[in-house]
């Protein structure tokens, strides 16, 4: 079969012919029908998740959906012919966190699909049966690939911040792959959405997907006062979700927060921080929350929200397998917006 192979972390991607993998005990093989080609994978390719040379060469890719075509020994609950989408984390299933359902907090974390094992930039992919989650008939494979991370992560964010219909949620990077779905999930919960991004075109895109979203153009100077004014009660957003990780807008968003506000960060830049004097937390009763991918349950729910149309799975293009290295070059050069999907 054809697959895209990374020679070393931070190295080159090439299209190669490799043997079709057989599922081992507890594993299933999936006929890959759609896979997200995204900045998260680009981060993994660059060694941002793991950089052990022993893990390469490696087939990357984790945000995918397809049809189960073979099952290994001992697999129960997943059958040949099942439509599935993939859970990104390799978790133990036995620790306290896994047992209570907080699988993103697994205490015996085995790493990432497509990093610590072969991924889905391929015609076929093998994964642990417990990582193959049900894709409802109402969802296309493209929608399943988006749900696997692009919608599941926003659901986890909204759970972390306990977003309700009384919230005004400012989304930094609202036109991006994650941001546009955070905006939708927050709106689905009844919150007022303040869409923060750069330029009219990107804001118009968000407003077309999320009716009622209030655009705030971050290219027009410090947005602190405009964010506060755009919130329905004039005292600023109650929740800020940062999908970008740029220090200046983050600081402005922090200062715009309403009393008791929550700032959720989900970027993994190693070298950036938000410098906040401890007194500010006390005086405003503000919270800074980290959000780490999603639980299995949230991925299942993400698939359901796209299947019945509560959330629109937003993508900006498709590619075939040979086109993947070029898509990653464009992601690296900052030439792409939104999400490209592999259609093998
Ligand atoms: Zn665990």
Boltz pocket constraint, residues with backbone or C-beta under 6 A from the ligand:
constraints:
  - pocket:
      binder: B
      contacts: [[A, 91], [A, 92], [A, 93], [A, 94], [A, 95], [A, 96], [A, 97], [A, 98], [A, 99], [A, 103], [A, 105], [A, 106], [A, 107], [A, 108], [A, 109]]
      max_distance: 6.0
